[in-house]
Amino acid sequence: MTQQIKFGTDGWRGIIADDFTFENVRRVAGAIASYVLKNEDAKRGLFIGYDTRFASQHAARVAAEVIAAAGIPVKLSNDYAPTPAISYAVKTQAAAGGVMITSSHNPWNWNGVKFKAKFGGSATPAIMKKVEDELHAEAMPNGRQAGIEELDLKKAYIAAACKFADMELISRTKFKFAIDSMYGSGRGVLAGVFGDRGVQHVAIRQELNPLFPGINPEPIEPHVSLLQETVVREKCDAGLATDGDADRIGAVAEDGSFVDSHKIFCVLLRWLLERKQWPGDVVRAFNTTRMLDRIAAKHGRKLHECSIGFKHIADLMMEQEILIGGEESGGIGYSRYLPERDGVLNCLLLANVMAEEQKPLGQLVADLQRDFGPHYYGRRDLHIPDHVKQGAIQRARDERTNKLGSYAVLKKEHMDGVKFFLDAPINGNGAEAWVLFRASGTEPLLRLYAEASSPALVEQILTTGESFVHQTG
């Protein structure tokens, strides 16, 4: 029986050897080739890259062979590369698209395939639907054999990221940074950039280890604990982390506390509005902090909310000028650079903000909490059977559900999952409390996201939400 391949928010991923097999990589590559032949200028070719996971390099070669056999020229990365390096090559060299072999932040035993559209960002939902249709039709086109050329896809990308940030200002800073590549394909990139310019830094987890020992390559707690320890021990002013394929950012303040993607997004947005004054709207995913709404409103900028998955942000970037767009998982992008998230670039920009404001990262976050009210955030991943997951979502949607534990539900939103706004303390000018129930489309899990005006309140809401998910009857 042919295994079902399901595309999630950014391509397909599966467990190595069970789902992620070379045979399934061939099927996905065949579907992509067929889509390109029918909908794009196929002679412009495809770029293919890969991360540091087990079998990624081999899978990239397998995909390249299928696509070249369909008559589409392939430019294959000659080394592990960040996902945004592939996207940058696609856009700047006007290719028909790009393929990245990666499973991003997933555990070591996962791998996958991302497809990047010709504009250099996550393929839009409409494009992914067409690729999925080709997959269901078991497309495997054959044409006049095209060539496969191996080349360096990192050099031009690194130069572009360095041009977008103010490296001259960063190189003059007295700040010291800890850099964590989490054994991913950002390895050596930031350390090389800082090293070339004499920026004080200490780098960890740069070596190649596809087992990602002790962590998932996701720049959130608890996986950043080594970075937190390093920042404190080495007396750094910030810790900067990128995920498995280096398109997401995580950070640590000078006291070793974790700075989540929401605060990073807010720090960057404030700087862009107050210092750069670049034009454009702001986009955030449905599960991100509403502190962004306050910052945008203060500066008279329109804020768009969209479904979860960077492809929805990329979709908006195609239609209008977006100053900055971001999501909960640490993916942040800019219309004037690339409609793509980029962990390496955002690490450089965070260093840029610190250098310009002459403040360590923790101080920048404290300034936000003071000026826009205390906002705290939390997430829980519940690995639960499918029937429990579906039952919880159904009960959350039910209009008779108007309480969550002791909290009254003031209103509900259904853009992506079910979000409850709760009648909970707001601590002066603090965050309005909310909790979001969202079932993963690709994994047996339900995610709970919450924001409130204190860390204790966030924990209480998440615990109450978890009880709601498991309640029976």
Sequence and secondary structure as in RCSB ss.txt:
>XXXX:A:sequence
MTQQIKFGTDGWRGIIADDFTFENVRRVAGAIASYVLKNEDAKRGLFIGYDTRFASQHAARVAAEVIAAAGIPVK
LSNDYAPTPAISYAVKTQAAAGGVMITSSHNPWNWNGVKFKAKFGGSATPAIMKKVEDELHAEAMPNGRQAGIEE
LDLKKAYIAAACKFADMELISRTKFKFAIDSMYGSGRGVLAGVFGDRGVQHVAIRQELNPLFPGINPEPIEPHVS
LLQETVVREKCDAGLATDGDADRIGAVAEDGSFVDSHKIFCVLLRWLLERKQWPGDVVRAFNTTRMLDRIAAKHG
RKLHECSIGFKHIADLMMEQEILIGGEESGGIGYSRYLPERDGVLNCLLLANVMAEEQKPLGQLVADLQRDFGPH
YYGRRDLHIPDHVKQGAIQRARDERTNKLGSYAVLKKEHMDGVKFFLDAPINGNGAEAWVLFRASGTEPLLRLYA
EASSPALVEQILTTGESFVHQTG
>XXXX:A:secstr
       BTTBEEEEBTTTB HHHHHHHHHHHHHHHHHHS GGG EEEEE SSTTHHHHHHHHHHHHHHTT  EE
EESS   HHHHHHHHHHTT SEEEEE  TTS TTEEEEEEE TTSSB  HHHHHHHHHHHHTT     S   EEE
E  SHHHHHHHHHHTTHHHHHH    EEEE TTSTTTTHHHHHHHHTT  EEEES S  TT TTS S SSTTTTH
HHHHHHHHTT SEEEEE TTS  EEEEETTS EE HHHHHHHHHHHIIIII    EEEEETTS THHHHHHHHTT
  EEEE SSHHHHHHHHHHS EEEEE TTS EEBTTTBSS  HHHHHHHHHHHHHHHT  HHHHHHHHHHHH   
EEEEEEEE  HHHHHHHHHHHH TT  EETTEEEEEEE SSSEEEEE    TTT    EEEEEE SSSSEEEEEE
EESSHHHHHHHHHHHHHHHH   
